[in-house]
Amino acid sequence: MRITRRPRAREDLLEVWGYIADDNETAADRMLDRIEQKLFMLADHP
């Protein structure tokens, strides 16, 4: 399965990243990594 990433979704993720990064940049990075992992899992196992 192919996952399509829309520009708006990227903007939303960056906004959430910024909100979390205000308190903890490492946690914000981990959050993005986890979302990325879930997208790969979804593509492989729809």
PDB file of N, CA, C and O in Angstrom:
ATOM      1  N   MET A   1       0.848  -1.171   0.000  1.00  0.00           N
ATOM      2  CA  MET A   1       0.000   0.000   0.000  1.00  0.00           C
ATOM      3  C   MET A   1       0.899   1.241   0.000  1.00  0.00           C
ATOM      4  O   MET A   1       1.962   1.259   0.620  1.00  0.00           O
ATOM      5  N   ARG A   2       0.453   2.252  -0.695  1.00  0.00           N
ATOM      6  CA  ARG A   2       1.215   3.495  -0.760  1.00  0.00           C
ATOM      7  C   ARG A   2       0.554   4.534   0.145  1.00  0.00           C
ATOM      8  O   ARG A   2      -0.660   4.728   0.100  1.00  0.00           O
ATOM      9  N   ILE A   3       1.356   5.188   0.953  1.00  0.00           N
ATOM     10  CA  ILE A   3       0.866   6.242   1.835  1.00  0.00           C
ATOM     11  C   ILE A   3       1.143   7.587   1.166  1.00  0.00           C
ATOM     12  O   ILE A   3       2.278   7.882   0.793  1.00  0.00           O
ATOM     13  N   THR A   4       0.113   8.386   1.021  1.00  0.00           N
ATOM     14  CA  THR A   4       0.260   9.723   0.446  1.00  0.00           C
ATOM     15  C   THR A   4       0.301  10.736   1.581  1.00  0.00           C
ATOM     16  O   THR A   4      -0.603  10.797   2.415  1.00  0.00           O
ATOM     17  N   ARG A   5       1.352  11.516   1.595  1.00  0.00           N
ATOM     18  CA  ARG A   5       1.494  12.538   2.639  1.00  0.00           C
ATOM     19  C   ARG A   5       1.154  13.896   2.047  1.00  0.00           C
ATOM     20  O   ARG A   5       1.843  14.393   1.156  1.00  0.00           O
ATOM     21  N   ARG A   6       0.124  14.462   2.538  1.00  0.00           N
ATOM     22  CA  ARG A   6      -0.346  15.755   2.047  1.00  0.00           C
ATOM     23  C   ARG A   6       0.429  16.892   2.718  1.00  0.00           C
ATOM     24  O   ARG A   6       0.858  16.762   3.864  1.00  0.00           O
ATOM     25  N   PRO A   7       0.604  17.994   2.011  1.00  0.00           N
ATOM     26  CA  PRO A   7       1.312  19.143   2.591  1.00  0.00           C
ATOM     27  C   PRO A   7       0.675  19.623   3.900  1.00  0.00           C
ATOM     28  O   PRO A   7       1.384  20.008   4.830  1.00  0.00           O
ATOM     29  N   ARG A   8      -0.639  19.602   3.970  1.00  0.00           N
ATOM     30  CA  ARG A   8      -1.322  20.054   5.191  1.00  0.00           C
ATOM     31  C   ARG A   8      -0.978  19.150   6.372  1.00  0.00           C
ATOM     32  O   ARG A   8      -0.805  19.633   7.491  1.00  0.00           O
ATOM     33  N   ALA A   9      -0.880  17.860   6.136  1.00  0.00           N
ATOM     34  CA  ALA A   9      -0.523  16.926   7.202  1.00  0.00           C
ATOM     35  C   ALA A   9       0.885  17.224   7.705  1.00  0.00           C
ATOM     36  O   ALA A   9       1.137  17.190   8.909  1.00  0.00           O
ATOM     37  N   ARG A  10       1.794  17.513   6.792  1.00  0.00           N
ATOM     38  CA  ARG A  10       3.163  17.867   7.185  1.00  0.00           C
ATOM     39  C   ARG A  10       3.173  19.143   8.028  1.00  0.00           C
ATOM     40  O   ARG A  10       3.874  19.224   9.037  1.00  0.00           O
ATOM     41  N   GLU A  11       2.399  20.128   7.610  1.00  0.00           N
ATOM     42  CA  GLU A  11       2.305  21.374   8.374  1.00  0.00           C
ATOM     43  C   GLU A  11       1.764  21.113   9.773  1.00  0.00           C
ATOM     44  O   GLU A  11       2.266  21.667  10.751  1.00  0.00           O
ATOM     45  N   ASP A  12       0.744  20.271   9.866  1.00  0.00           N
ATOM     46  CA  ASP A  12       0.167  19.937  11.170  1.00  0.00           C
ATOM     47  C   ASP A  12       1.196  19.255  12.062  1.00  0.00           C
ATOM     48  O   ASP A  12       1.317  19.579  13.244  1.00  0.00           O
ATOM     49  N   LEU A  13       1.939  18.301  11.486  1.00  0.00           N
ATOM     50  CA  LEU A  13       2.954  17.600  12.273  1.00  0.00           C
ATOM     51  C   LEU A  13       4.041  18.555  12.760  1.00  0.00           C
ATOM     52  O   LEU A  13       4.500  18.450  13.897  1.00  0.00           O
ATOM     53  N   LEU A  14       4.446  19.476  11.908  1.00  0.00           N
ATOM     54  CA  LEU A  14       5.466  20.441  12.319  1.00  0.00           C
ATOM     55  C   LEU A  14       4.937  21.376  13.405  1.00  0.00           C
ATOM     56  O   LEU A  14       5.686  21.796  14.287  1.00  0.00           O
ATOM     57  N   GLU A  15       3.665  21.694  13.340  1.00  0.00           N
ATOM     58  CA  GLU A  15       3.059  22.528  14.379  1.00  0.00           C
ATOM     59  C   GLU A  15       3.032  21.788  15.717  1.00  0.00           C
ATOM     60  O   GLU A  15       3.361  22.359  16.757  1.00  0.00           O
ATOM     61  N   VAL A  16       2.642  20.525  15.681  1.00  0.00           N
ATOM     62  CA  VAL A  16       2.638  19.711  16.896  1.00  0.00           C
ATOM     63  C   VAL A  16       4.060  19.547  17.412  1.00  0.00           C
ATOM     64  O   VAL A  16       4.304  19.637  18.615  1.00  0.00           O
ATOM     65  N   TRP A  17       5.007  19.303  16.492  1.00  0.00           N
ATOM     66  CA  TRP A  17       6.410  19.174  16.885  1.00  0.00           C
ATOM     67  C   TRP A  17       6.859  20.438  17.628  1.00  0.00           C
ATOM     68  O   TRP A  17       7.482  20.349  18.686  1.00  0.00           O
ATOM     69  N   GLY A  18       6.546  21.601  17.079  1.00  0.00           N
ATOM     70  CA  GLY A  18       6.942  22.858  17.708  1.00  0.00           C
ATOM     71  C   GLY A  18       6.350  23.022  19.092  1.00  0.00           C
ATOM     72  O   GLY A  18       7.019  23.505  20.005  1.00  0.00           O
ATOM     73  N   TYR A  19       5.103  22.624  19.251  1.00  0.00           N
ATOM     74  CA  TYR A  19       4.444  22.727  20.553  1.00  0.00           C
ATOM     75  C   TYR A  19       5.150  21.849  21.584  1.00  0.00           C
ATOM     76  O   TYR A  19       5.429  22.288  22.700  1.00  0.00           O
ATOM     77  N   ILE A  20       5.432  20.613  21.202  1.00  0.00           N
ATOM     78  CA  ILE A  20       6.111  19.693  22.116  1.00  0.00           C
ATOM     79  C   ILE A  20       7.551  20.136  22.346  1.00  0.00           C
ATOM     80  O   ILE A  20       8.051  20.069  23.468  1.00  0.00           O
ATOM     81  N   ALA A  21       8.220  20.588  21.284  1.00  0.00           N
ATOM     82  CA  ALA A  21       9.629  20.976  21.374  1.00  0.00           C
ATOM     83  C   ALA A  21       9.839  22.172  22.289  1.00  0.00           C
ATOM     84  O   ALA A  21      10.934  22.354  22.821  1.00  0.00           O
ATOM     85  N   ASP A  22       8.817  22.987  22.482  1.00  0.00           N
ATOM     86  CA  ASP A  22       8.943  24.105  23.422  1.00  0.00           C
ATOM     87  C   ASP A  22       9.339  23.612  24.803  1.00  0.00           C
ATOM     88  O   ASP A  22      10.061  24.294  25.530  1.00  0.00           O
ATOM     89  N   ASP A  23       8.866  22.422  25.163  1.00  0.00           N
ATOM     90  CA  ASP A  23       9.207  21.838  26.461  1.00  0.00           C
ATOM     91  C   ASP A  23      10.324  20.813  26.365  1.00  0.00           C
ATOM     92  O   ASP A  23      11.161  20.711  27.262  1.00  0.00           O
ATOM     93  N   ASN A  24      10.336  20.042  25.260  1.00  0.00           N
ATOM     94  CA  ASN A  24      11.289  18.934  25.182  1.00  0.00           C
ATOM     95  C   ASN A  24      11.509  18.558  23.715  1.00  0.00           C
ATOM     96  O   ASN A  24      10.705  17.842  23.118  1.00  0.00           O
ATOM     97  N   GLU A  25      12.599  19.046  23.153  1.00  0.00           N
ATOM     98  CA  GLU A  25      12.871  18.803  21.737  1.00  0.00           C
ATOM     99  C   GLU A  25      13.111  17.324  21.444  1.00  0.00           C
ATOM    100  O   GLU A  25      12.730  16.829  20.384  1.00  0.00           O
ATOM    101  N   THR A  26      13.732  16.630  22.370  1.00  0.00           N
ATOM    102  CA  THR A  26      13.978  15.199  22.182  1.00  0.00           C
ATOM    103  C   THR A  26      12.660  14.435  22.092  1.00  0.00           C
ATOM    104  O   THR A  26      12.505  13.549  21.252  1.00  0.00           O
ATOM    105  N   ALA A  27      11.725  14.777  22.948  1.00  0.00           N
ATOM    106  CA  ALA A  27      10.412  14.126  22.916  1.00  0.00           C
ATOM    107  C   ALA A  27       9.688  14.433  21.604  1.00  0.00           C
ATOM    108  O   ALA A  27       9.014  13.567  21.047  1.00  0.00           O
ATOM    109  N   ALA A  28       9.828  15.647  21.120  1.00  0.00           N
ATOM    110  CA  ALA A  28       9.202  16.020  19.848  1.00  0.00           C
ATOM    111  C   ALA A  28       9.785  15.197  18.706  1.00  0.00           C
ATOM    112  O   ALA A  28       9.052  14.736  17.832  1.00  0.00           O
ATOM    113  N   ASP A  29      11.094  15.014  18.713  1.00  0.00           N
ATOM    114  CA  ASP A  29      11.740  14.187  17.685  1.00  0.00           C
ATOM    115  C   ASP A  29      11.261  12.743  17.762  1.00  0.00           C
ATOM    116  O   ASP A  29      11.003  12.113  16.736  1.00  0.00           O
ATOM    117  N   ARG A  30      11.142  12.222  18.977  1.00  0.00           N
ATOM    118  CA  ARG A  30      10.673  10.840  19.154  1.00  0.00           C
ATOM    119  C   ARG A  30       9.250  10.682  18.646  1.00  0.00           C
ATOM    120  O   ARG A  30       8.908   9.662  18.048  1.00  0.00           O
ATOM    121  N   MET A  31       8.416  11.697  18.885  1.00  0.00           N
ATOM    122  CA  MET A  31       7.037  11.646  18.423  1.00  0.00           C
ATOM    123  C   MET A  31       6.989  11.538  16.905  1.00  0.00           C
ATOM    124  O   MET A  31       6.238  10.727  16.362  1.00  0.00           O
ATOM    125  N   LEU A  32       7.790  12.354  16.215  1.00  0.00           N
ATOM    126  CA  LEU A  32       7.819  12.276  14.752  1.00  0.00           C
ATOM    127  C   LEU A  32       8.343  10.926  14.278  1.00  0.00           C
ATOM    128  O   LEU A  32       7.832  10.367  13.307  1.00  0.00           O
ATOM    129  N   ASP A  33       9.354  10.403  14.953  1.00  0.00           N
ATOM    130  CA  ASP A  33       9.889   9.087  14.595  1.00  0.00           C
ATOM    131  C   ASP A  33       8.823   8.006  14.743  1.00  0.00           C
ATOM    132  O   ASP A  33       8.703   7.126  13.890  1.00  0.00           O
ATOM    133  N   ARG A  34       8.057   8.072  15.818  1.00  0.00           N
ATOM    134  CA  ARG A  34       7.015   7.063  16.047  1.00  0.00           C
ATOM    135  C   ARG A  34       5.910   7.151  14.998  1.00  0.00           C
ATOM    136  O   ARG A  34       5.413   6.129  14.525  1.00  0.00           O
ATOM    137  N   ILE A  35       5.539   8.346  14.646  1.00  0.00           N
ATOM    138  CA  ILE A  35       4.524   8.508  13.600  1.00  0.00           C
ATOM    139  C   ILE A  35       5.042   7.944  12.285  1.00  0.00           C
ATOM    140  O   ILE A  35       4.317   7.255  11.567  1.00  0.00           O
ATOM    141  N   GLU A  36       6.296   8.240  11.975  1.00  0.00           N
ATOM    142  CA  GLU A  36       6.914   7.721  10.749  1.00  0.00           C
ATOM    143  C   GLU A  36       6.909   6.186  10.753  1.00  0.00           C
ATOM    144  O   GLU A  36       6.595   5.564   9.738  1.00  0.00           O
ATOM    145  N   GLN A  37       7.253   5.583  11.881  1.00  0.00           N
ATOM    146  CA  GLN A  37       7.250   4.121  11.996  1.00  0.00           C
ATOM    147  C   GLN A  37       5.848   3.563  11.755  1.00  0.00           C
ATOM    148  O   GLN A  37       5.681   2.560  11.061  1.00  0.00           O
ATOM    149  N   LYS A  38       4.852   4.216  12.329  1.00  0.00           N
ATOM    150  CA  LYS A  38       3.468   3.751  12.155  1.00  0.00           C
ATOM    151  C   LYS A  38       3.031   3.850  10.696  1.00  0.00           C
ATOM    152  O   LYS A  38       2.310   2.982  10.204  1.00  0.00           O
ATOM    153  N   LEU A  39       3.458   4.892  10.010  1.00  0.00           N
ATOM    154  CA  LEU A  39       3.107   5.020   8.596  1.00  0.00           C
ATOM    155  C   LEU A  39       3.732   3.899   7.773  1.00  0.00           C
ATOM    156  O   LEU A  39       3.086   3.347   6.882  1.00  0.00           O
ATOM    157  N   PHE A  40       4.989   3.559   8.070  1.00  0.00           N
ATOM    158  CA  PHE A  40       5.634   2.452   7.365  1.00  0.00           C
ATOM    159  C   PHE A  40       4.917   1.136   7.660  1.00  0.00           C
ATOM    160  O   PHE A  40       4.728   0.315   6.762  1.00  0.00           O
ATOM    161  N   MET A  41       4.518   0.936   8.915  1.00  0.00           N
ATOM    162  CA  MET A  41       3.794  -0.282   9.275  1.00  0.00           C
ATOM    163  C   MET A  41       2.459  -0.347   8.540  1.00  0.00           C
ATOM    164  O   MET A  41       2.067  -1.404   8.045  1.00  0.00           O
ATOM    165  N   LEU A  42       1.770   0.774   8.472  1.00  0.00           N
ATOM    166  CA  LEU A  42       0.485   0.820   7.784  1.00  0.00           C
ATOM    167  C   LEU A  42       0.649   0.506   6.302  1.00  0.00           C
ATOM    168  O   LEU A  42      -0.169  -0.205   5.717  1.00  0.00           O
ATOM    169  N   ALA A  43       1.695   1.031   5.706  1.00  0.00           N
ATOM    170  CA  ALA A  43       1.943   0.769   4.284  1.00  0.00           C
ATOM    171  C   ALA A  43       2.232  -0.711   4.039  1.00  0.00           C
ATOM    172  O   ALA A  43       1.811  -1.272   3.027  1.00  0.00           O
ATOM    173  N   ASP A  44       2.945  -1.334   4.963  1.00  0.00           N
ATOM    174  CA  ASP A  44       3.301  -2.746   4.810  1.00  0.00           C
ATOM    175  C   ASP A  44       2.168  -3.696   5.188  1.00  0.00           C
ATOM    176  O   ASP A  44       2.057  -4.790   4.636  1.00  0.00           O
ATOM    177  N   HIS A  45       1.330  -3.272   6.129  1.00  0.00           N
ATOM    178  CA  HIS A  45       0.255  -4.134   6.644  1.00  0.00           C
ATOM    179  C   HIS A  45      -1.048  -3.347   6.742  1.00  0.00           C
ATOM    180  O   HIS A  45      -1.481  -2.992   7.838  1.00  0.00           O
ATOM    181  N   PRO A  46      -1.669  -3.076   5.606  1.00  0.00           N
ATOM    182  CA  PRO A  46      -2.910  -2.277   5.628  1.00  0.00           C
ATOM    183  C   PRO A  46      -4.023  -3.065   6.267  1.00  0.00           C
ATOM    184  O   PRO A  46      -5.144  -2.569   6.380  1.00  0.00           O
TER     185      PRO A  46
END
